[in-house]
Amino acid sequence: MPYVNIKITREGATAEQKKALIAGVTQLLVDTLGKNPASTFVIIDEVDTDNWGLGGRPVTELRQESQ
């Protein structure tokens, strides 16, 4: 029973993109490890960029500087 947790920043991934991600990761586990897709869990957590840090700073701040 594989459990895959994907964390992405909350910046507009569409429902279609998330659907494709879930299907693709599930298929990768089927193809690579022979796992049963019916018992494969794929969870996508979307995190606000204020709550995602890189190099000791929030991603929101880093993205504002790069614009």
PDB file of N, CA, C and O in Angstrom:
ATOM      1  N   MET A   1       0.835  -1.171   0.000  1.00  0.00           N
ATOM      2  CA  MET A   1       0.000   0.000   0.000  1.00  0.00           C
ATOM      3  C   MET A   1       0.890   1.248   0.000  1.00  0.00           C
ATOM      4  O   MET A   1       1.130   1.825   1.060  1.00  0.00           O
ATOM      5  N   PRO A   2       1.382   1.674  -1.170  1.00  0.00           N
ATOM      6  CA  PRO A   2       2.225   2.861  -1.224  1.00  0.00           C
ATOM      7  C   PRO A   2       1.461   4.127  -0.852  1.00  0.00           C
ATOM      8  O   PRO A   2       0.271   4.273  -1.130  1.00  0.00           O
ATOM      9  N   TYR A   3       2.182   5.021  -0.221  1.00  0.00           N
ATOM     10  CA  TYR A   3       1.657   6.330   0.160  1.00  0.00           C
ATOM     11  C   TYR A   3       2.685   7.354  -0.302  1.00  0.00           C
ATOM     12  O   TYR A   3       3.819   7.358   0.177  1.00  0.00           O
ATOM     13  N   VAL A   4       2.293   8.216  -1.225  1.00  0.00           N
ATOM     14  CA  VAL A   4       3.193   9.237  -1.751  1.00  0.00           C
ATOM     15  C   VAL A   4       2.619  10.597  -1.374  1.00  0.00           C
ATOM     16  O   VAL A   4       1.451  10.882  -1.642  1.00  0.00           O
ATOM     17  N   ASN A   5       3.445  11.435  -0.750  1.00  0.00           N
ATOM     18  CA  ASN A   5       3.017  12.772  -0.363  1.00  0.00           C
ATOM     19  C   ASN A   5       3.828  13.779  -1.160  1.00  0.00           C
ATOM     20  O   ASN A   5       5.051  13.852  -1.034  1.00  0.00           O
ATOM     21  N   ILE A   6       3.133  14.555  -1.982  1.00  0.00           N
ATOM     22  CA  ILE A   6       3.764  15.567  -2.810  1.00  0.00           C
ATOM     23  C   ILE A   6       3.415  16.927  -2.219  1.00  0.00           C
ATOM     24  O   ILE A   6       2.244  17.228  -1.987  1.00  0.00           O
ATOM     25  N   LYS A   7       4.418  17.734  -1.982  1.00  0.00           N
ATOM     26  CA  LYS A   7       4.198  19.075  -1.457  1.00  0.00           C
ATOM     27  C   LYS A   7       4.609  20.076  -2.521  1.00  0.00           C
ATOM     28  O   LYS A   7       5.726  20.036  -3.037  1.00  0.00           O
ATOM     29  N   ILE A   8       3.679  20.981  -2.843  1.00  0.00           N
ATOM     30  CA  ILE A   8       3.944  22.028  -3.810  1.00  0.00           C
ATOM     31  C   ILE A   8       3.487  23.355  -3.216  1.00  0.00           C
ATOM     32  O   ILE A   8       2.662  23.389  -2.302  1.00  0.00           O
ATOM     33  N   THR A   9       4.033  24.444  -3.746  1.00  0.00           N
ATOM     34  CA  THR A   9       3.559  25.741  -3.290  1.00  0.00           C
ATOM     35  C   THR A   9       2.196  26.013  -3.926  1.00  0.00           C
ATOM     36  O   THR A   9       1.904  25.570  -5.037  1.00  0.00           O
ATOM     37  N   ARG A  10       1.384  26.745  -3.194  1.00  0.00           N
ATOM     38  CA  ARG A  10       0.030  27.062  -3.646  1.00  0.00           C
ATOM     39  C   ARG A  10       0.113  28.255  -4.595  1.00  0.00           C
ATOM     40  O   ARG A  10       0.009  29.409  -4.180  1.00  0.00           O
ATOM     41  N   GLU A  11       0.300  27.950  -5.866  1.00  0.00           N
ATOM     42  CA  GLU A  11       0.469  29.009  -6.850  1.00  0.00           C
ATOM     43  C   GLU A  11      -0.290  28.717  -8.133  1.00  0.00           C
ATOM     44  O   GLU A  11       0.144  29.111  -9.216  1.00  0.00           O
ATOM     45  N   GLY A  12      -1.382  28.054  -8.023  1.00  0.00           N
ATOM     46  CA  GLY A  12      -2.237  27.910  -9.190  1.00  0.00           C
ATOM     47  C   GLY A  12      -2.116  26.628  -9.977  1.00  0.00           C
ATOM     48  O   GLY A  12      -2.453  26.615 -11.161  1.00  0.00           O
ATOM     49  N   ALA A  13      -1.650  25.545  -9.375  1.00  0.00           N
ATOM     50  CA  ALA A  13      -1.718  24.260 -10.081  1.00  0.00           C
ATOM     51  C   ALA A  13      -3.194  23.962 -10.309  1.00  0.00           C
ATOM     52  O   ALA A  13      -4.001  23.994  -9.380  1.00  0.00           O
ATOM     53  N   THR A  14      -3.527  23.676 -11.543  1.00  0.00           N
ATOM     54  CA  THR A  14      -4.933  23.444 -11.871  1.00  0.00           C
ATOM     55  C   THR A  14      -5.373  22.050 -11.429  1.00  0.00           C
ATOM     56  O   THR A  14      -4.551  21.181 -11.136  1.00  0.00           O
ATOM     57  N   ALA A  15      -6.674  21.863 -11.389  1.00  0.00           N
ATOM     58  CA  ALA A  15      -7.224  20.539 -11.064  1.00  0.00           C
ATOM     59  C   ALA A  15      -6.740  19.507 -12.079  1.00  0.00           C
ATOM     60  O   ALA A  15      -6.443  18.369 -11.714  1.00  0.00           O
ATOM     61  N   GLU A  16      -6.662  19.895 -13.337  1.00  0.00           N
ATOM     62  CA  GLU A  16      -6.182  18.981 -14.379  1.00  0.00           C
ATOM     63  C   GLU A  16      -4.722  18.603 -14.174  1.00  0.00           C
ATOM     64  O   GLU A  16      -4.353  17.444 -14.366  1.00  0.00           O
ATOM     65  N   GLN A  17      -3.887  19.563 -13.786  1.00  0.00           N
ATOM     66  CA  GLN A  17      -2.478  19.272 -13.524  1.00  0.00           C
ATOM     67  C   GLN A  17      -2.331  18.328 -12.342  1.00  0.00           C
ATOM     68  O   GLN A  17      -1.515  17.407 -12.374  1.00  0.00           O
ATOM     69  N   LYS A  18      -3.118  18.556 -11.302  1.00  0.00           N
ATOM     70  CA  LYS A  18      -3.037  17.677 -10.126  1.00  0.00           C
ATOM     71  C   LYS A  18      -3.553  16.283 -10.464  1.00  0.00           C
ATOM     72  O   LYS A  18      -3.007  15.286  -9.994  1.00  0.00           O
ATOM     73  N   LYS A  19      -4.594  16.214 -11.270  1.00  0.00           N
ATOM     74  CA  LYS A  19      -5.110  14.913 -11.711  1.00  0.00           C
ATOM     75  C   LYS A  19      -4.037  14.149 -12.485  1.00  0.00           C
ATOM     76  O   LYS A  19      -3.849  12.950 -12.279  1.00  0.00           O
ATOM     77  N   ALA A  20      -3.330  14.857 -13.386  1.00  0.00           N
ATOM     78  CA  ALA A  20      -2.260  14.231 -14.167  1.00  0.00           C
ATOM     79  C   ALA A  20      -1.105  13.786 -13.268  1.00  0.00           C
ATOM     80  O   ALA A  20      -0.516  12.728 -13.489  1.00  0.00           O
ATOM     81  N   LEU A  21      -0.785  14.584 -12.268  1.00  0.00           N
ATOM     82  CA  LEU A  21       0.282  14.235 -11.329  1.00  0.00           C
ATOM     83  C   LEU A  21      -0.069  12.960 -10.562  1.00  0.00           C
ATOM     84  O   LEU A  21       0.761  12.062 -10.422  1.00  0.00           O
ATOM     85  N   ILE A  22      -1.294  12.892 -10.074  1.00  0.00           N
ATOM     86  CA  ILE A  22      -1.750  11.696  -9.339  1.00  0.00           C
ATOM     87  C   ILE A  22      -1.690  10.463 -10.235  1.00  0.00           C
ATOM     88  O   ILE A  22      -1.191   9.413  -9.828  1.00  0.00           O
ATOM     89  N   ALA A  23      -2.201  10.598 -11.454  1.00  0.00           N
ATOM     90  CA  ALA A  23      -2.192   9.460 -12.380  1.00  0.00           C
ATOM     91  C   ALA A  23      -0.769   9.048 -12.739  1.00  0.00           C
ATOM     92  O   ALA A  23      -0.461   7.858 -12.794  1.00  0.00           O
ATOM     93  N   GLY A  24       0.101  10.031 -12.985  1.00  0.00           N
ATOM     94  CA  GLY A  24       1.474   9.726 -13.376  1.00  0.00           C
ATOM     95  C   GLY A  24       2.277   9.048 -12.280  1.00  0.00           C
ATOM     96  O   GLY A  24       3.011   8.093 -12.535  1.00  0.00           O
ATOM     97  N   VAL A  25       2.133   9.545 -11.061  1.00  0.00           N
ATOM     98  CA  VAL A  25       2.860   8.946  -9.936  1.00  0.00           C
ATOM     99  C   VAL A  25       2.346   7.530  -9.674  1.00  0.00           C
ATOM    100  O   VAL A  25       3.125   6.615  -9.407  1.00  0.00           O
ATOM    101  N   THR A  26       1.034   7.366  -9.754  1.00  0.00           N
ATOM    102  CA  THR A  26       0.458   6.028  -9.564  1.00  0.00           C
ATOM    103  C   THR A  26       1.010   5.069 -10.616  1.00  0.00           C
ATOM    104  O   THR A  26       1.417   3.953 -10.291  1.00  0.00           O
ATOM    105  N   GLN A  27       1.022   5.504 -11.877  1.00  0.00           N
ATOM    106  CA  GLN A  27       1.520   4.641 -12.951  1.00  0.00           C
ATOM    107  C   GLN A  27       2.998   4.330 -12.787  1.00  0.00           C
ATOM    108  O   GLN A  27       3.431   3.220 -13.097  1.00  0.00           O
ATOM    109  N   LEU A  28       3.775   5.284 -12.307  1.00  0.00           N
ATOM    110  CA  LEU A  28       5.198   5.046 -12.049  1.00  0.00           C
ATOM    111  C   LEU A  28       5.391   3.926 -11.022  1.00  0.00           C
ATOM    112  O   LEU A  28       6.266   3.074 -11.181  1.00  0.00           O
ATOM    113  N   LEU A  29       4.570   3.933  -9.973  1.00  0.00           N
ATOM    114  CA  LEU A  29       4.662   2.875  -8.961  1.00  0.00           C
ATOM    115  C   LEU A  29       4.223   1.520  -9.519  1.00  0.00           C
ATOM    116  O   LEU A  29       4.779   0.483  -9.157  1.00  0.00           O
ATOM    117  N   VAL A  30       3.235   1.539 -10.390  1.00  0.00           N
ATOM    118  CA  VAL A  30       2.802   0.292 -11.041  1.00  0.00           C
ATOM    119  C   VAL A  30       3.933  -0.241 -11.917  1.00  0.00           C
ATOM    120  O   VAL A  30       4.296  -1.413 -11.829  1.00  0.00           O
ATOM    121  N   ASP A  31       4.487   0.632 -12.765  1.00  0.00           N
ATOM    122  CA  ASP A  31       5.513   0.212 -13.720  1.00  0.00           C
ATOM    123  C   ASP A  31       6.835  -0.163 -13.061  1.00  0.00           C
ATOM    124  O   ASP A  31       7.485  -1.121 -13.479  1.00  0.00           O
ATOM    125  N   THR A  32       7.235   0.578 -12.038  1.00  0.00           N
ATOM    126  CA  THR A  32       8.549   0.384 -11.435  1.00  0.00           C
ATOM    127  C   THR A  32       8.557  -0.683 -10.355  1.00  0.00           C
ATOM    128  O   THR A  32       9.479  -1.496 -10.278  1.00  0.00           O
ATOM    129  N   LEU A  33       7.519  -0.676  -9.519  1.00  0.00           N
ATOM    130  CA  LEU A  33       7.502  -1.587  -8.365  1.00  0.00           C
ATOM    131  C   LEU A  33       6.400  -2.639  -8.425  1.00  0.00           C
ATOM    132  O   LEU A  33       6.296  -3.478  -7.530  1.00  0.00           O
ATOM    133  N   GLY A  34       5.582  -2.602  -9.465  1.00  0.00           N
ATOM    134  CA  GLY A  34       4.505  -3.583  -9.592  1.00  0.00           C
ATOM    135  C   GLY A  34       3.397  -3.389  -8.571  1.00  0.00           C
ATOM    136  O   GLY A  34       2.714  -4.348  -8.211  1.00  0.00           O
ATOM    137  N   LYS A  35       3.210  -2.170  -8.102  1.00  0.00           N
ATOM    138  CA  LYS A  35       2.201  -1.907  -7.074  1.00  0.00           C
ATOM    139  C   LYS A  35       0.803  -1.876  -7.673  1.00  0.00           C
ATOM    140  O   LYS A  35       0.621  -1.573  -8.852  1.00  0.00           O
ATOM    141  N   ASN A  36      -0.167  -2.190  -6.850  1.00  0.00           N
ATOM    142  CA  ASN A  36      -1.570  -2.186  -7.243  1.00  0.00           C
ATOM    143  C   ASN A  36      -2.098  -0.750  -7.184  1.00  0.00           C
ATOM    144  O   ASN A  36      -2.076  -0.136  -6.118  1.00  0.00           O
ATOM    145  N   PRO A  37      -2.570  -0.207  -8.304  1.00  0.00           N
ATOM    146  CA  PRO A  37      -3.050   1.169  -8.275  1.00  0.00           C
ATOM    147  C   PRO A  37      -4.259   1.368  -7.365  1.00  0.00           C
ATOM    148  O   PRO A  37      -4.486   2.472  -6.869  1.00  0.00           O
ATOM    149  N   ALA A  38      -5.024   0.323  -7.144  1.00  0.00           N
ATOM    150  CA  ALA A  38      -6.207   0.438  -6.293  1.00  0.00           C
ATOM    151  C   ALA A  38      -5.857   0.667  -4.830  1.00  0.00           C
ATOM    152  O   ALA A  38      -6.693   1.125  -4.051  1.00  0.00           O
ATOM    153  N   SER A  39      -4.619   0.349  -4.457  1.00  0.00           N
ATOM    154  CA  SER A  39      -4.222   0.555  -3.056  1.00  0.00           C
ATOM    155  C   SER A  39      -3.052   1.543  -2.948  1.00  0.00           C
ATOM    156  O   SER A  39      -2.310   1.540  -1.965  1.00  0.00           O
ATOM    157  N   THR A  40      -2.904   2.380  -3.969  1.00  0.00           N
ATOM    158  CA  THR A  40      -1.848   3.382  -3.980  1.00  0.00           C
ATOM    159  C   THR A  40      -2.445   4.754  -3.668  1.00  0.00           C
ATOM    160  O   THR A  40      -3.360   5.212  -4.352  1.00  0.00           O
ATOM    161  N   PHE A  41      -1.925   5.395  -2.640  1.00  0.00           N
ATOM    162  CA  PHE A  41      -2.389   6.711  -2.227  1.00  0.00           C
ATOM    163  C   PHE A  41      -1.403   7.767  -2.694  1.00  0.00           C
ATOM    164  O   PHE A  41      -0.196   7.630  -2.494  1.00  0.00           O
ATOM    165  N   VAL A  42      -1.914   8.820  -3.317  1.00  0.00           N
ATOM    166  CA  VAL A  42      -1.104   9.970  -3.700  1.00  0.00           C
ATOM    167  C   VAL A  42      -1.792  11.197  -3.121  1.00  0.00           C
ATOM    168  O   VAL A  42      -2.935  11.501  -3.460  1.00  0.00           O
ATOM    169  N   ILE A  43      -1.091  11.888  -2.255  1.00  0.00           N
ATOM    170  CA  ILE A  43      -1.625  13.061  -1.578  1.00  0.00           C
ATOM    171  C   ILE A  43      -0.840  14.280  -2.044  1.00  0.00           C
ATOM    172  O   ILE A  43       0.390  14.261  -2.063  1.00  0.00           O
ATOM    173  N   ILE A  44      -1.547  15.336  -2.418  1.00  0.00           N
ATOM    174  CA  ILE A  44      -0.900  16.593  -2.795  1.00  0.00           C
ATOM    175  C   ILE A  44      -1.242  17.627  -1.738  1.00  0.00           C
ATOM    176  O   ILE A  44      -2.408  17.959  -1.527  1.00  0.00           O
ATOM    177  N   ASP A  45      -0.217  18.128  -1.083  1.00  0.00           N
ATOM    178  CA  ASP A  45      -0.369  19.217  -0.110  1.00  0.00           C
ATOM    179  C   ASP A  45       0.091  20.500  -0.767  1.00  0.00           C
ATOM    180  O   ASP A  45       1.205  20.575  -1.286  1.00  0.00           O
ATOM    181  N   GLU A  46      -0.762  21.508  -0.746  1.00  0.00           N
ATOM    182  CA  GLU A  46      -0.390  22.815  -1.279  1.00  0.00           C
ATOM    183  C   GLU A  46      -0.077  23.741  -0.105  1.00  0.00           C
ATOM    184  O   GLU A  46      -0.886  23.907   0.808  1.00  0.00           O
ATOM    185  N   VAL A  47       1.097  24.331  -0.149  1.00  0.00           N
ATOM    186  CA  VAL A  47       1.598  25.137   0.956  1.00  0.00           C
ATOM    187  C   VAL A  47       1.728  26.588   0.494  1.00  0.00           C
ATOM    188  O   VAL A  47       2.278  26.850  -0.575  1.00  0.00           O
ATOM    189  N   ASP A  48       1.228  27.524   1.289  1.00  0.00           N
ATOM    190  CA  ASP A  48       1.410  28.936   0.984  1.00  0.00           C
ATOM    191  C   ASP A  48       2.900  29.257   0.946  1.00  0.00           C
ATOM    192  O   ASP A  48       3.672  28.711   1.734  1.00  0.00           O
ATOM    193  N   THR A  49       3.303  30.128   0.044  1.00  0.00           N
ATOM    194  CA  THR A  49       4.721  30.461  -0.079  1.00  0.00           C
ATOM    195  C   THR A  49       5.252  31.163   1.168  1.00  0.00           C
ATOM    196  O   THR A  49       6.461  31.175   1.397  1.00  0.00           O
ATOM    197  N   ASP A  50       4.366  31.748   1.977  1.00  0.00           N
ATOM    198  CA  ASP A  50       4.798  32.316   3.264  1.00  0.00           C
ATOM    199  C   ASP A  50       5.268  31.226   4.222  1.00  0.00           C
ATOM    200  O   ASP A  50       6.050  31.490   5.135  1.00  0.00           O
ATOM    201  N   ASN A  51       4.791  30.001   4.012  1.00  0.00           N
ATOM    202  CA  ASN A  51       5.098  28.878   4.896  1.00  0.00           C
ATOM    203  C   ASN A  51       6.132  27.934   4.304  1.00  0.00           C
ATOM    204  O   ASN A  51       6.332  26.835   4.821  1.00  0.00           O
ATOM    205  N   TRP A  52       6.792  28.346   3.230  1.00  0.00           N
ATOM    206  CA  TRP A  52       7.792  27.518   2.560  1.00  0.00           C
ATOM    207  C   TRP A  52       9.087  28.320   2.546  1.00  0.00           C
ATOM    208  O   TRP A  52       9.147  29.397   1.953  1.00  0.00           O
ATOM    209  N   GLY A  53      10.105  27.808   3.186  1.00  0.00           N
ATOM    210  CA  GLY A  53      11.359  28.538   3.285  1.00  0.00           C
ATOM    211  C   GLY A  53      12.458  27.911   2.452  1.00  0.00           C
ATOM    212  O   GLY A  53      12.488  26.700   2.235  1.00  0.00           O
ATOM    213  N   LEU A  54      13.360  28.763   1.993  1.00  0.00           N
ATOM    214  CA  LEU A  54      14.521  28.318   1.235  1.00  0.00           C
ATOM    215  C   LEU A  54      15.680  29.234   1.597  1.00  0.00           C
ATOM    216  O   LEU A  54      15.576  30.454   1.470  1.00  0.00           O
ATOM    217  N   GLY A  55      16.764  28.659   2.039  1.00  0.00           N
ATOM    218  CA  GLY A  55      17.918  29.466   2.409  1.00  0.00           C
ATOM    219  C   GLY A  55      17.652  30.394   3.579  1.00  0.00           C
ATOM    220  O   GLY A  55      18.265  31.456   3.689  1.00  0.00           O
ATOM    221  N   GLY A  56      16.744  29.997   4.446  1.00  0.00           N
ATOM    222  CA  GLY A  56      16.446  30.785   5.632  1.00  0.00           C
ATOM    223  C   GLY A  56      15.447  31.912   5.406  1.00  0.00           C
ATOM    224  O   GLY A  56      15.232  32.746   6.285  1.00  0.00           O
ATOM    225  N   ARG A  57      14.836  31.932   4.219  1.00  0.00           N
ATOM    226  CA  ARG A  57      13.889  33.008   3.919  1.00  0.00           C
ATOM    227  C   ARG A  57      12.624  32.437   3.294  1.00  0.00           C
ATOM    228  O   ARG A  57      12.675  31.405   2.626  1.00  0.00           O
ATOM    229  N   PRO A  58      11.482  33.104   3.505  1.00  0.00           N
ATOM    230  CA  PRO A  58      10.230  32.638   2.896  1.00  0.00           C
ATOM    231  C   PRO A  58      10.275  32.784   1.367  1.00  0.00           C
ATOM    232  O   PRO A  58      10.834  33.746   0.840  1.00  0.00           O
ATOM    233  N   VAL A  59       9.691  31.837   0.687  1.00  0.00           N
ATOM    234  CA  VAL A  59       9.662  31.862  -0.769  1.00  0.00           C
ATOM    235  C   VAL A  59       8.933  33.108  -1.277  1.00  0.00           C
ATOM    236  O   VAL A  59       9.315  33.656  -2.311  1.00  0.00           O
ATOM    237  N   THR A  60       7.905  33.562  -0.583  1.00  0.00           N
ATOM    238  CA  THR A  60       7.197  34.776  -0.992  1.00  0.00           C
ATOM    239  C   THR A  60       8.174  35.935  -1.150  1.00  0.00           C
ATOM    240  O   THR A  60       8.134  36.661  -2.143  1.00  0.00           O
ATOM    241  N   GLU A  61       9.032  36.099  -0.182  1.00  0.00           N
ATOM    242  CA  GLU A  61      10.030  37.170  -0.202  1.00  0.00           C
ATOM    243  C   GLU A  61      11.017  36.984  -1.349  1.00  0.00           C
ATOM    244  O   GLU A  61      11.343  37.940  -2.052  1.00  0.00           O
ATOM    245  N   LEU A  62      11.483  35.776  -1.535  1.00  0.00           N
ATOM    246  CA  LEU A  62      12.437  35.500  -2.606  1.00  0.00           C
ATOM    247  C   LEU A  62      11.827  35.763  -3.978  1.00  0.00           C
ATOM    248  O   LEU A  62      12.493  36.298  -4.864  1.00  0.00           O
ATOM    249  N   ARG A  63      10.577  35.391  -4.151  1.00  0.00           N
ATOM    250  CA  ARG A  63       9.912  35.594  -5.447  1.00  0.00           C
ATOM    251  C   ARG A  63       9.677  37.073  -5.707  1.00  0.00           C
ATOM    252  O   ARG A  63       9.780  37.515  -6.851  1.00  0.00           O
ATOM    253  N   GLN A  64       9.366  37.842  -4.682  1.00  0.00           N
ATOM    254  CA  GLN A  64       9.157  39.269  -4.853  1.00  0.00           C
ATOM    255  C   GLN A  64      10.449  39.958  -5.306  1.00  0.00           C
ATOM    256  O   GLN A  64      10.416  40.874  -6.128  1.00  0.00           O
ATOM    257  N   GLU A  65      11.562  39.518  -4.773  1.00  0.00           N
ATOM    258  CA  GLU A  65      12.853  40.100  -5.149  1.00  0.00           C
ATOM    259  C   GLU A  65      13.245  39.775  -6.588  1.00  0.00           C
ATOM    260  O   GLU A  65      13.941  40.553  -7.240  1.00  0.00           O
ATOM    261  N   SER A  66      12.803  38.642  -7.070  1.00  0.00           N
ATOM    262  CA  SER A  66      13.213  38.223  -8.415  1.00  0.00           C
ATOM    263  C   SER A  66      12.354  38.849  -9.511  1.00  0.00           C
ATOM    264  O   SER A  66      12.629  38.645 -10.693  1.00  0.00           O
ATOM    265  N   GLN A  67      11.339  39.593  -9.148  1.00  0.00           N
ATOM    266  CA  GLN A  67      10.455  40.213 -10.155  1.00  0.00           C
ATOM    267  C   GLN A  67      10.956  41.555 -10.572  1.00  0.00           C
ATOM    268  O   GLN A  67      10.336  42.213 -11.408  1.00  0.00           O
TER     269      GLN A  67
END
